[in-house]
Amino acid sequence: MTATAVTGNSSLPVEHQHEAIQIRSNAVMGNGQKMTSQSTAATRTSHGHEGSTSEWLDLHFEVNRTEYESALRMVGFEPGWHVLDAGCGVGNYVPLIAEIVGMDGKITALDLEADNVAAVQERFDTWNLDCHCEALVGSVLSLPLEDDSVDAVWCAHVLAYLDDEAAAAAVREFSRVVRPGGIIALKDLDLRMITMGPDNPALLWHVFEDWFNREEWSYGKGAMRSSWGMSAMLDAGGLTGVWQRSMPIERRTPLSSNQRQQILDTLRFWSELALEQHLPDAEHRWWRQWGDDETAEDVLSAPDFYWREGQVVAVGTVAEASRQAEVGS
């Protein structure tokens, strides 16, 4: 196992980095300004433009901060713990983890992308966190950590990029580095919970169905697996006391500037997918509207506009029995 330490979503080997959303927002709508965005869909994060991934992660986290932080608070981290943030991206969860573990705790933030790790290092200096923090370049499939070396793992928005075999391997790695009695907490998007109105929600489902039915692995398959797959992975990995919770994230008009931008960017990403699929002409016409700023602005400003996405959190405890089984295998 090798790693680059920078003491300070994409912790996936290149062969498992599939569709990732790269966003450059040229302007955020507010106070009468028009929304514009430029998206590059279905690009691999390891080949993305510098800064794009960071910008998307920051926007999405800020828009959903209340719900995301609520998910993290519920998993059961304790003061003084050493927590691995596996697939830390640009470190959005690190300040809250630091708040929970306190000055006697420690955080190891790990990501495959060196640019992300460098960004986390810069933010360490800005955040001035009380606990000890380090940032590592590494893969969730081969963690650069010793056995039983951390109290808990937090892995958010990573496993959906991995097929079943690789995701199970990642859970085994988490179990290896977490001490018996420690916990593994997984969080991801549940694509099945996404809907919008007042338009026909089937317009979204048809795109997701095509995404899911592709022979090759796709992020869409992983995000649809979240609702049943994450807790099942923990069960299969020998963890005990496994529990799971699904949480909707709902938005209605009037939307904040950042909410409008995040929804627009997401719909434009899916629009690029939809226009490549064999859908009815009427559905293609509906998806093309998201490329027109004025039309998109009108839709998101409608008094009855509704948006819902969802997240799933699954948590389990590493048991001594699972550790013995792992050592014997």
Buried (B, 14 or more C-beta within 10 A) or exposed (E): EEBEBBEBBBBBBEEBBBBBBBBBBEEBBEEEEEBBBEBBBBBBBBEBEEEBBBBBBBBBBBBBEEBBBEBBEBBEBBEEBBBBBBBBBBBBBBBBBBBBBEEEBBBBBBBBBEBBBBBBBBBBEEBEBEBBBBBBBBBBBBBBBEEBBBBBBBBBBBBBBBBBEBBBBBBBBBBBBBBBEBBBBBBBBBBBBBBBEEBEBEBBBBBBEBBBEEEEBBBBBBBBBBBBBBBBBBBEBBBBEBBBBBBEBEBEBEBBBBBBBBBBBBBBBBBBBBBEBEBEEEBBEBBEBBEEBEEBBEBBEEEEBBBBBBBBBBBBBBBEEBBEEBEEE
